[in-house]
Amino acid sequence: MTAALLRAQSAWFACLDPLLPSAVEPPAGEVVQPDGSPAVGVLVRTLLEPGTPQTLWSAMDVTELHPIMGDTDDLDPLLRAARPTLRDAADSSFVVIWPSRDIRAARALLAHGLVPLSVLAARTAHAGPVAEVPGLSIRRAGTADLPALTESAMAELTYSHQVGGAFLRPNAPAIKRAALSTHLLQGDPVWIAERDGRVVGHAEGWHTDSVPGSWAETRVRHGRWGYVNCLSVRADARGTGVGRALMDVVHAELLGEPSVGAFLYYNPPNPVSPAFWSRQGYRPLWTVWEIRPASALR
Ligand SMILES: CC(C)(COP(=O)(O)OP(=O)(O)OC[C@H]1O[C@@H](n2cnc3c(N)ncnc32)[C@H](O)[C@@H]1OP(=O)(O)O)[C@@H](O)C(=O)NCCC(=O)NCCS
């Protein structure tokens, strides 16, 4: 039954958007099946560990609905069925991640109070040339740069928290510093941009393989992808070409054979990042619909 629905869902996804991967079996969770609907939903609850990087972009108590819709088009019955299962917890969210181009789903999601807080956006174009920006130098960061990188990462978080899904938790600087330190120690690329000897921005990213059973195969087609984790430009240096120059360097490393492309997350309510990422060749693939707290679902 589920296998047939997943096959039909994959066929529908392939019609919608050539970059979508095939639908895969959701993780174990509470199954909901509304009366009279062929669709099935799996509700997966995750309680985050305090102090982990995820707590900076997610509520502590997340319930994600994984719809298995086949080729049916109405999410409303599944959302109604999910509603009574949600607990009343302050730091909680209810999340549905669905193909951005499936506009049939948007009406039901909006009607139940969910908002499109993030998108996963992808680009498959090859890297272009790395343009020189006079007075700006970009280099790989090292552990000596940790204080400046942490400050730059916090500037991005502080901005994103106002216009999207990020959480400015009291221990955020320590979490950012620890995550950056781990990336540097394991050799993941982190780039730093300097003007007149002063740090004006940074970028982080790495390769990820979408292979059977991996997290990435639920989001992008099989193959090697670049993942851009963070781009931040100091407030007083924005709009002067720093972000573009950093991404030229990031793309030169993350795109090209054997990479299929690159992907990242941004917040549609952010007034600067959607236009910036569109100019960089990224377009929405998945939309993360969310409501906080979870019990606010209508
Ligand atoms: C988004 C961000 C990284 C962009 O970096 P930036 O250095 O300001 O951008 P650039 O100066 O390199 O501009 C790149 C392009 O965006 C355009 N742009 C930048 N700021 C703009 C603005 N305020 N209005 C209109 N266009 C703008 C530039 O004209 C340029 O277009 P082009 O490629 O056609 O020439 C930066 O604004 C930032 O750090 N914002 C806060 C944190 C954030 O939102 N990070 C991204 C999270 S996903």
PDBQT file of the ligand as one rigid body, heavy atoms in Angstrom, charges set to zero:
ROOT
HETATM    1  C1  LIG A 301      22.973  38.151   1.949  1.00  0.00    +0.000 C 
HETATM    2  C2  LIG A 301      24.402  38.700   2.046  1.00  0.00    +0.000 C 
HETATM    3  C3  LIG A 301      25.343  37.542   2.395  1.00  0.00    +0.000 C 
HETATM    4  C4  LIG A 301      24.768  39.262   0.665  1.00  0.00    +0.000 C 
HETATM    5  O1  LIG A 301      26.124  39.689   0.682  1.00  0.00    +0.000 OA
HETATM    6  P1  LIG A 301      26.543  41.144   0.165  1.00  0.00    +0.000 P 
HETATM    7  O2  LIG A 301      27.999  41.247   0.283  1.00  0.00    +0.000 OA
HETATM    8  O3  LIG A 301      25.725  42.178   0.860  1.00  0.00    +0.000 OA
HETATM    9  O4  LIG A 301      26.094  41.079  -1.372  1.00  0.00    +0.000 OA
HETATM   10  P2  LIG A 301      26.905  41.684  -2.614  1.00  0.00    +0.000 P 
HETATM   11  O5  LIG A 301      27.311  43.090  -2.320  1.00  0.00    +0.000 OA
HETATM   12  O6  LIG A 301      27.991  40.727  -2.980  1.00  0.00    +0.000 OA
HETATM   13  O7  LIG A 301      25.805  41.704  -3.704  1.00  0.00    +0.000 OA
HETATM   14  C5  LIG A 301      25.524  40.596  -4.513  1.00  0.00    +0.000 C 
HETATM   15  C6  LIG A 301      24.353  40.951  -5.389  1.00  0.00    +0.000 C 
HETATM   16  O8  LIG A 301      23.216  41.264  -4.580  1.00  0.00    +0.000 OA
HETATM   17  C7  LIG A 301      22.821  42.619  -4.845  1.00  0.00    +0.000 C 
HETATM   18  N1  LIG A 301      22.501  43.265  -3.589  1.00  0.00    +0.000 N 
HETATM   19  C8  LIG A 301      23.156  43.188  -2.423  1.00  0.00    +0.000 A 
HETATM   20  N2  LIG A 301      22.565  43.930  -1.491  1.00  0.00    +0.000 NA
HETATM   21  C9  LIG A 301      21.489  44.467  -2.079  1.00  0.00    +0.000 A 
HETATM   22  C10 LIG A 301      20.455  45.335  -1.636  1.00  0.00    +0.000 A 
HETATM   23  N3  LIG A 301      20.382  45.757  -0.376  1.00  0.00    +0.000 N 
HETATM   24  N4  LIG A 301      19.513  45.702  -2.522  1.00  0.00    +0.000 NA
HETATM   25  C11 LIG A 301      19.548  45.246  -3.787  1.00  0.00    +0.000 A 
HETATM   26  N5  LIG A 301      20.493  44.424  -4.260  1.00  0.00    +0.000 NA
HETATM   27  C12 LIG A 301      21.457  44.049  -3.422  1.00  0.00    +0.000 A 
HETATM   28  C13 LIG A 301      24.011  43.294  -5.467  1.00  0.00    +0.000 C 
HETATM   29  O9  LIG A 301      23.608  44.348  -6.315  1.00  0.00    +0.000 OA
HETATM   30  C14 LIG A 301      24.613  42.178  -6.239  1.00  0.00    +0.000 C 
HETATM   31  O10 LIG A 301      23.911  41.962  -7.459  1.00  0.00    +0.000 OA
HETATM   32  P3  LIG A 301      24.725  41.527  -8.795  1.00  0.00    +0.000 P 
HETATM   33  O11 LIG A 301      25.251  40.160  -8.510  1.00  0.00    +0.000 OA
HETATM   34  O12 LIG A 301      23.664  41.586  -9.801  1.00  0.00    +0.000 OA
HETATM   35  O13 LIG A 301      25.790  42.562  -8.958  1.00  0.00    +0.000 OA
HETATM   36  C15 LIG A 301      24.533  39.837   3.092  1.00  0.00    +0.000 C 
HETATM   37  O14 LIG A 301      23.582  40.837   2.804  1.00  0.00    +0.000 OA
HETATM   38  C16 LIG A 301      24.332  39.385   4.532  1.00  0.00    +0.000 C 
HETATM   39  O15 LIG A 301      25.288  38.980   5.199  1.00  0.00    +0.000 OA
HETATM   40  N6  LIG A 301      23.071  39.481   5.031  1.00  0.00    +0.000 N 
HETATM   41  C17 LIG A 301      22.770  39.173   6.425  1.00  0.00    +0.000 C 
HETATM   42  C18 LIG A 301      22.942  37.697   6.738  1.00  0.00    +0.000 C 
HETATM   43  C19 LIG A 301      22.237  36.826   5.719  1.00  0.00    +0.000 C 
HETATM   44  O16 LIG A 301      21.099  37.091   5.366  1.00  0.00    +0.000 OA
HETATM   45  N7  LIG A 301      22.949  35.777   5.267  1.00  0.00    +0.000 N 
HETATM   46  C20 LIG A 301      22.407  34.831   4.324  1.00  0.00    +0.000 C 
HETATM   47  C21 LIG A 301      21.644  33.807   5.074  1.00  0.00    +0.000 C 
HETATM   48  S1  LIG A 301      20.990  32.582   3.961  1.00  0.00    +0.000 SA
ENDROOT
TORSDOF 0
